[in-house]
Amino acid sequence: MKRPMLREELDQLVERHEELTRSTRTLYGLVPSDEQASTPFDWLCAAGARAIELLALAVLLVVLVSLATGAGGPTP
């Protein structure tokens, strides 16, 4: 027959369960963390910032491609 759990063993088990649950929820985006937006306004600001980053990367890519294709100078 199993011996009953001690109070501190139970506390450790509960703490470990809460830690795993919290990390799993954060991993799947179910619980907002400090890095995640938590209100609609925050989501809008984060989406706007992401759009600006993507636009800047697209412009950089276009500039690099145009410089690479024009690097040989004018063709006759």
N, CA, C and O atoms as a GROMACS GRO file, in nm:
protein
  304
    1MET      N    1   0.084  -0.118   0.000
    1MET     CA    2   0.000   0.000   0.000
    1MET      C    3   0.089   0.126   0.000
    1MET      O    4   0.190   0.132   0.069
    2LYS      N    5   0.048   0.224  -0.079
    2LYS     CA    6   0.126   0.348  -0.088
    2LYS      C    7   0.114   0.430   0.039
    2LYS      O    8   0.010   0.433   0.104
    3ARG      N    9   0.224   0.496   0.073
    3ARG     CA   10   0.218   0.586   0.188
    3ARG      C   11   0.155   0.718   0.144
    3ARG      O   12   0.169   0.756   0.028
    4PRO      N   13   0.087   0.786   0.231
    4PRO     CA   14   0.026   0.914   0.194
    4PRO      C   15   0.134   1.020   0.167
    4PRO      O   16   0.242   1.016   0.226
    5MET      N   17   0.102   1.114   0.079
    5MET     CA   18   0.198   1.220   0.046
    5MET      C   19   0.213   1.316   0.163
    5MET      O   20   0.117   1.348   0.234
    6LEU      N   21   0.333   1.361   0.181
    6LEU     CA   22   0.357   1.464   0.280
    6LEU      C   23   0.311   1.598   0.224
    6LEU      O   24   0.300   1.615   0.103
    7ARG      N   25   0.283   1.690   0.313
    7ARG     CA   26   0.233   1.822   0.271
    7ARG      C   27   0.334   1.892   0.179
    7ARG      O   28   0.294   1.951   0.079
    8GLU      N   29   0.460   1.887   0.211
    8GLU     CA   30   0.560   1.957   0.128
    8GLU      C   31   0.577   1.887  -0.007
    8GLU      O   32   0.605   1.954  -0.107
    9GLU      N   33   0.561   1.756  -0.012
    9GLU     CA   34   0.566   1.686  -0.141
    9GLU      C   35   0.449   1.729  -0.228
    9GLU      O   36   0.464   1.749  -0.349
   10LEU      N   37   0.332   1.741  -0.166
   10LEU     CA   38   0.215   1.786  -0.240
   10LEU      C   39   0.233   1.929  -0.289
   10LEU      O   40   0.199   1.960  -0.403
   11ASP      N   41   0.288   2.015  -0.205
   11ASP     CA   42   0.314   2.153  -0.245
   11ASP      C   43   0.412   2.160  -0.362
   11ASP      O   44   0.392   2.238  -0.455
   12GLN      N   45   0.516   2.078  -0.358
   12GLN     CA   46   0.613   2.075  -0.469
   12GLN      C   47   0.547   2.027  -0.597
   12GLN      O   48   0.573   2.080  -0.705
   13LEU      N   49   0.462   1.926  -0.585
   13LEU     CA   50   0.393   1.872  -0.702
   13LEU      C   51   0.298   1.976  -0.762
   13LEU      O   52   0.293   1.992  -0.883
   14VAL      N   53   0.225   2.046  -0.677
   14VAL     CA   54   0.133   2.150  -0.724
   14VAL      C   55   0.212   2.263  -0.789
   14VAL      O   56   0.172   2.314  -0.894
   15GLU      N   57   0.322   2.303  -0.729
   15GLU     CA   58   0.404   2.410  -0.784
   15GLU      C   59   0.460   2.372  -0.922
   15GLU      O   60   0.461   2.453  -1.014
   16ARG      N   61   0.506   2.250  -0.934
   16ARG     CA   62   0.560   2.201  -1.063
   16ARG      C   63   0.449   2.197  -1.169
   16ARG      O   64   0.472   2.233  -1.284
   17HIS      N   65   0.330   2.153  -1.128
   17HIS     CA   66   0.217   2.148  -1.221
   17HIS      C   67   0.182   2.288  -1.270
   17HIS      O   68   0.158   2.309  -1.389
   18GLU      N   69   0.177   2.385  -1.179
   18GLU     CA   70   0.146   2.523  -1.216
   18GLU      C   71   0.253   2.580  -1.309
   18GLU      O   72   0.221   2.652  -1.404
   19GLU      N   73   0.378   2.549  -1.282
   19GLU     CA   74   0.488   2.596  -1.366
   19GLU      C   75   0.476   2.541  -1.508
   19GLU      O   76   0.491   2.614  -1.606
   20LEU      N   77   0.448   2.411  -1.519
   20LEU     CA   78   0.434   2.350  -1.651
   20LEU      C   79   0.312   2.403  -1.724
   20LEU      O   80   0.318   2.428  -1.844
   21THR      N   81   0.202   2.422  -1.653
   21THR     CA   82   0.081   2.474  -1.714
   21THR      C   83   0.104   2.616  -1.764
   21THR      O   84   0.063   2.652  -1.875
   22ARG      N   85   0.169   2.698  -1.682
   22ARG     CA   86   0.195   2.836  -1.720
   22ARG      C   87   0.286   2.844  -1.842
   22ARG      O   88   0.261   2.923  -1.933
   23SER      N   89   0.391   2.762  -1.847
   23SER     CA   90   0.483   2.767  -1.960
   23SER      C   91   0.416   2.714  -2.086
   23SER      O   92   0.443   2.764  -2.196
   24THR      N   93   0.329   2.613  -2.074
   24THR     CA   94   0.259   2.561  -2.190
   24THR      C   95   0.161   2.663  -2.245
   24THR      O   96   0.152   2.682  -2.366
   25ARG      N   97   0.088   2.730  -2.156
   25ARG     CA   98  -0.007   2.832  -2.201
   25ARG      C   99   0.066   2.947  -2.267
   25ARG      O  100   0.018   3.000  -2.368
   26THR      N  101   0.179   2.988  -2.213
   26THR     CA  102   0.256   3.096  -2.274
   26THR      C  103   0.310   3.052  -2.409
   26THR      O  104   0.312   3.131  -2.504
   27LEU      N  105   0.356   2.928  -2.419
   27LEU     CA  106   0.410   2.875  -2.544
   27LEU      C  107   0.306   2.879  -2.655
   27LEU      O  108   0.339   2.915  -2.768
   28TYR      N  109   0.183   2.843  -2.624
   28TYR     CA  110   0.078   2.840  -2.725
   28TYR      C  111   0.002   2.972  -2.735
   28TYR      O  112  -0.096   2.981  -2.808
   29GLY      N  113   0.046   3.074  -2.664
   29GLY     CA  114  -0.015   3.206  -2.676
   29GLY      C  115  -0.149   3.219  -2.607
   29GLY      O  116  -0.226   3.308  -2.642
   30LEU      N  117  -0.179   3.134  -2.511
   30LEU     CA  118  -0.307   3.140  -2.443
   30LEU      C  119  -0.306   3.239  -2.327
   30LEU      O  120  -0.412   3.285  -2.284
   31VAL      N  121  -0.190   3.270  -2.278
   31VAL     CA  122  -0.177   3.364  -2.167
   31VAL      C  123  -0.083   3.475  -2.212
   31VAL      O  124   0.029   3.447  -2.254
   32PRO      N  125  -0.126   3.601  -2.204
   32PRO     CA  126  -0.037   3.708  -2.247
   32PRO      C  127   0.082   3.722  -2.154
   32PRO      O  128   0.068   3.717  -2.032
   33SER      N  129   0.198   3.738  -2.212
   33SER     CA  130   0.318   3.764  -2.133
   33SER      C  131   0.354   3.911  -2.150
   33SER      O  132   0.280   3.986  -2.214
   34ASP      N  133   0.464   3.953  -2.093
   34ASP     CA  134   0.504   4.093  -2.104
   34ASP      C  135   0.533   4.132  -2.248
   34ASP      O  136   0.519   4.249  -2.284
   35GLU      N  137   0.574   4.036  -2.330
   35GLU     CA  138   0.609   4.066  -2.468
   35GLU      C  139   0.488   4.062  -2.562
   35GLU      O  140   0.498   4.106  -2.676
   36GLN      N  141   0.376   4.009  -2.516
   36GLN     CA  142   0.259   3.996  -2.600
   36GLN      C  143   0.160   4.108  -2.571
   36GLN      O  144   0.147   4.153  -2.457
   37ALA      N  145   0.092   4.153  -2.676
   37ALA     CA  146  -0.010   4.255  -2.659
   37ALA      C  147  -0.131   4.196  -2.587
   37ALA      O  148  -0.168   4.081  -2.612
   38SER      N  149  -0.192   4.274  -2.498
   38SER     CA  150  -0.302   4.219  -2.420
   38SER      C  151  -0.435   4.287  -2.447
   38SER      O  152  -0.540   4.233  -2.410
   39THR      N  153  -0.436   4.404  -2.509
   39THR     CA  154  -0.561   4.473  -2.541
   39THR      C  155  -0.568   4.494  -2.691
   39THR      O  156  -0.466   4.483  -2.760
   40PRO      N  157  -0.687   4.523  -2.743
   40PRO     CA  158  -0.698   4.547  -2.888
   40PRO      C  159  -0.607   4.661  -2.936
   40PRO      O  160  -0.550   4.654  -3.044
   41PHE      N  161  -0.594   4.766  -2.855
   41PHE     CA  162  -0.506   4.876  -2.893
   41PHE      C  163  -0.361   4.830  -2.902
   41PHE      O  164  -0.288   4.868  -2.993
   42ASP      N  165  -0.320   4.747  -2.806
   42ASP     CA  166  -0.184   4.693  -2.809
   42ASP      C  167  -0.162   4.606  -2.932
   42ASP      O  168  -0.057   4.611  -2.995
   43TRP      N  169  -0.264   4.525  -2.965
   43TRP     CA  170  -0.255   4.441  -3.085
   43TRP      C  171  -0.241   4.528  -3.210
   43TRP      O  172  -0.163   4.497  -3.300
   44LEU      N  173  -0.318   4.638  -3.215
   44LEU     CA  174  -0.312   4.728  -3.330
   44LEU      C  175  -0.175   4.793  -3.341
   44LEU      O  176  -0.118   4.802  -3.450
   45CYS      N  177  -0.121   4.838  -3.229
   45CYS     CA  178   0.012   4.900  -3.230
   45CYS      C  179   0.119   4.799  -3.272
   45CYS      O  180   0.210   4.832  -3.348
   46ALA      N  181   0.108   4.677  -3.222
   46ALA     CA  182   0.206   4.574  -3.258
   46ALA      C  183   0.196   4.540  -3.406
   46ALA      O  184   0.298   4.519  -3.472
   47ALA      N  185   0.074   4.534  -3.458
   47ALA     CA  186   0.055   4.504  -3.601
   47ALA      C  187   0.109   4.619  -3.686
   47ALA      O  188   0.170   4.595  -3.791
   48GLY      N  189   0.088   4.742  -3.643
   48GLY     CA  190   0.141   4.857  -3.716
   48GLY      C  191   0.293   4.859  -3.717
   48GLY      O  192   0.355   4.887  -3.820
   49ALA      N  193   0.352   4.829  -3.604
   49ALA     CA  194   0.498   4.824  -3.596
   49ALA      C  195   0.553   4.714  -3.686
   49ALA      O  196   0.655   4.733  -3.753
   50ARG      N  197   0.486   4.599  -3.688
   50ARG     CA  198   0.529   4.488  -3.773
   50ARG      C  199   0.517   4.526  -3.920
   50ARG      O  200   0.604   4.493  -4.001
   51ALA      N  201   0.410   4.597  -3.956
   51ALA     CA  202   0.392   4.640  -4.095
   51ALA      C  203   0.501   4.738  -4.137
   51ALA      O  204   0.552   4.730  -4.249
   52ILE      N  205   0.538   4.828  -4.048
   52ILE     CA  206   0.645   4.924  -4.079
   52ILE      C  207   0.778   4.850  -4.096
   52ILE      O  208   0.855   4.883  -4.186
   53GLU      N  209   0.805   4.752  -4.012
   53GLU     CA  210   0.928   4.673  -4.025
   53GLU      C  211   0.932   4.600  -4.159
   53GLU      O  212   1.034   4.600  -4.227
   54LEU      N  213   0.820   4.540  -4.197
   54LEU     CA  214   0.815   4.468  -4.325
   54LEU      C  215   0.831   4.563  -4.443
   54LEU      O  216   0.898   4.530  -4.541
   55LEU      N  217   0.771   4.681  -4.434
   55LEU     CA  218   0.786   4.780  -4.541
   55LEU      C  219   0.932   4.824  -4.554
   55LEU      O  220   0.984   4.837  -4.664
   56ALA      N  221   0.998   4.847  -4.442
   56ALA     CA  222   1.139   4.886  -4.445
   56ALA      C  223   1.226   4.776  -4.505
   56ALA      O  224   1.317   4.804  -4.582
   57LEU      N  225   1.197   4.651  -4.470
   57LEU     CA  226   1.273   4.540  -4.529
   57LEU      C  227   1.248   4.528  -4.678
   57LEU      O  228   1.340   4.498  -4.755
   58ALA      N  229   1.124   4.551  -4.721
   58ALA     CA  230   1.093   4.544  -4.864
   58ALA      C  231   1.166   4.654  -4.941
   58ALA      O  232   1.220   4.629  -5.049
   59VAL      N  233   1.169   4.775  -4.886
   59VAL     CA  234   1.240   4.885  -4.951
   59VAL      C  235   1.389   4.854  -4.958
   59VAL      O  236   1.453   4.878  -5.061
   60LEU      N  237   1.446   4.802  -4.851
   60LEU     CA  238   1.587   4.766  -4.850
   60LEU      C  239   1.616   4.660  -4.955
   60LEU      O  240   1.718   4.668  -5.025
   61LEU      N  241   1.530   4.562  -4.967
   61LEU     CA  242   1.548   4.458  -5.068
   61LEU      C  243   1.544   4.515  -5.209
   61LEU      O  244   1.626   4.478  -5.293
   62VAL      N  245   1.450   4.604  -5.236
   62VAL     CA  246   1.441   4.666  -5.368
   62VAL      C  247   1.566   4.748  -5.398
   62VAL      O  248   1.618   4.742  -5.509
   63VAL      N  249   1.614   4.823  -5.300
   63VAL     CA  250   1.735   4.903  -5.320
   63VAL      C  251   1.855   4.813  -5.348
   63VAL      O  252   1.934   4.842  -5.438
   64LEU      N  253   1.870   4.707  -5.272
   64LEU     CA  254   1.983   4.616  -5.293
   64LEU      C  255   1.977   4.548  -5.429
   64LEU      O  256   2.079   4.534  -5.496
   65VAL      N  257   1.859   4.506  -5.470
   65VAL     CA  258   1.845   4.442  -5.601
   65VAL      C  259   1.874   4.541  -5.712
   65VAL      O  260   1.940   4.506  -5.809
   66SER      N  261   1.826   4.664  -5.699
   66SER     CA  262   1.852   4.763  -5.804
   66SER      C  263   2.000   4.799  -5.810
   66SER      O  264   2.054   4.822  -5.918
   67LEU      N  265   2.067   4.805  -5.695
   67LEU     CA  266   2.211   4.831  -5.695
   67LEU      C  267   2.287   4.714  -5.756
   67LEU      O  268   2.385   4.734  -5.829
   68ALA      N  269   2.244   4.593  -5.726
   68ALA     CA  270   2.313   4.475  -5.779
   68ALA      C  271   2.296   4.464  -5.930
   68ALA      O  272   2.390   4.426  -6.000
   69THR      N  273   2.180   4.495  -5.980
   69THR     CA  274   2.158   4.484  -6.125
   69THR      C  275   2.223   4.599  -6.201
   69THR      O  276   2.259   4.583  -6.318
   70GLY      N  277   2.240   4.712  -6.137
   70GLY     CA  278   2.301   4.827  -6.204
   70GLY      C  279   2.448   4.842  -6.173
   70GLY      O  280   2.507   4.944  -6.209
   71ALA      N  281   2.509   4.746  -6.108
   71ALA     CA  282   2.648   4.758  -6.065
   71ALA      C  283   2.746   4.753  -6.182
   71ALA      O  284   2.857   4.804  -6.170
   72GLY      N  285   2.708   4.694  -6.292
   72GLY     CA  286   2.797   4.681  -6.407
   72GLY      C  287   2.807   4.808  -6.490
   72GLY      O  288   2.887   4.814  -6.583
   73GLY      N  289   2.728   4.906  -6.459
   73GLY     CA  290   2.729   5.030  -6.536
   73GLY      C  291   2.632   5.020  -6.653
   73GLY      O  292   2.566   4.918  -6.671
   74PRO      N  293   2.623   5.125  -6.731
   74PRO     CA  294   2.528   5.126  -6.843
   74PRO      C  295   2.572   5.028  -6.952
   74PRO      O  296   2.691   5.012  -6.979
   75THR      N  297   2.477   4.964  -7.011
   75THR     CA  298   2.507   4.871  -7.120
   75THR      C  299   2.484   4.940  -7.253
   75THR      O  300   2.393   5.022  -7.266
   76PRO      N  301   2.566   4.907  -7.353
   76PRO     CA  302   2.552   4.974  -7.484
   76PRO      C  303   2.428   4.929  -7.560
   76PRO      O  304   2.403   4.976  -7.671
   0.00000   0.00000   0.00000
